[in-house]
């Protein structure tokens, strides 16, 4: 009987212990900060003081108001003064989607629930500019604070870091009604020492293109991540914890001006626009039905590819042309971002005479001079020749001759047959034999005549080339005895004589000796290393030269052109190694 009482006592004690242990199992939740800014990352930590596969965390209730990263799960067991402590920990990184007061709801972990937590989310402000002690901070700057609509701004962000960052990430700046694009610069990294601290400096660049006018503010890029810190648990034990960071730099106010009221055409703003005819259509002759290939390139500075305007051809509705797909490229030229659209198409002329290709004009606003300008390709007139006579008629004539010959042969055979009937079979045989001999002799003479004709033609061609070479040598030999003037000297002589047509010719020859791709005067300023103001003077002088060549005006200053060409010659020698002839895609 006493033994039975002892067994019951042990059983009741075990039940009491298990009941108390079960009652003590609970789930707790905590956050690293109850007040955060929009876009900030903060830590949500959830703990259960027990272990087991039945404890599974459900985070679906968080996705409506927060962006959830993780969670990471860890499990630990410790023994302190004979007490066994078991624990499961979940760590989640959260980002608030919008501004306001939110509640992290009670989260279910098996049969357990955490307590809800209230979070206040503020608009991003300058309170986040650095960590304590300025060990991490960001400095922002822009290339201009006043721009026109659709004119890009370059934002440069320098991130100064003197601590080790874990899971660091840089989020792009923000601006309402704007297109923001990261410019690849291979994450430039340098080191500096400020106030006795050594910093690593990471440089990021962004191209920001406003799409609405007004006074706006660019919000700094956001650096998120965490830094490792040692926390003292006891006199003999430390623990490493991760402290989340959310660092923004200074915001920048800019003014976006609307399209000018006097602007005409589709809005296009840039500091440099060029429209180029890639093929010299005047250098070839064309016949009715022949395809005429035309290629035109539009090159615009400081604009993204998706903003490139269309090239309107303005062809007559009766003209047949077949376009290819436009070719779009983007690259840098002398440190400036350029976009290029190239259109290629084939033109088919249906009749002989003059084919007029109308002028192409693209309006644009010069952001440097703040004036409207036009990129222009002048109208061109091509001469279309009539098609050559069809060779089918001659073939038909040959066929008729063959038929006639066949008819004659048949007549001869009929006569021979009649003769055989009247005279004798042996005469018919002689007649056939003679015809065969005549046929063989005729074939022999035809082949001989053809060979003789080929020899005569070959001899004529040979004599023609011999005579041409002698004439070329006679022309070239005297000039070799004299010192040939360089294209630069020839150009200066033509300018001194003030003859527009000769200056036009020698000007192209001079620049083609430096850049073979140049085919028109309009391309000269693209390849010239002159400063921008001198380029504008050169472009204006070239336009007056073209008008002088066409006889429309005589207001052309040859002395100014001589001065600009001499400055170009001097600058080209200095910057010869830096010249770029093609757009790098």
Order of alpha helices (4+ residues) and beta strands (2+ residues): alpha-beta-beta-beta-beta-beta-beta-beta-beta-beta-beta-beta-beta-beta-beta-beta-beta-beta-beta-beta-beta-beta-beta-beta-beta-beta-beta-beta-beta-beta-beta-alpha-alpha-alpha-alpha-alpha-alpha-alpha
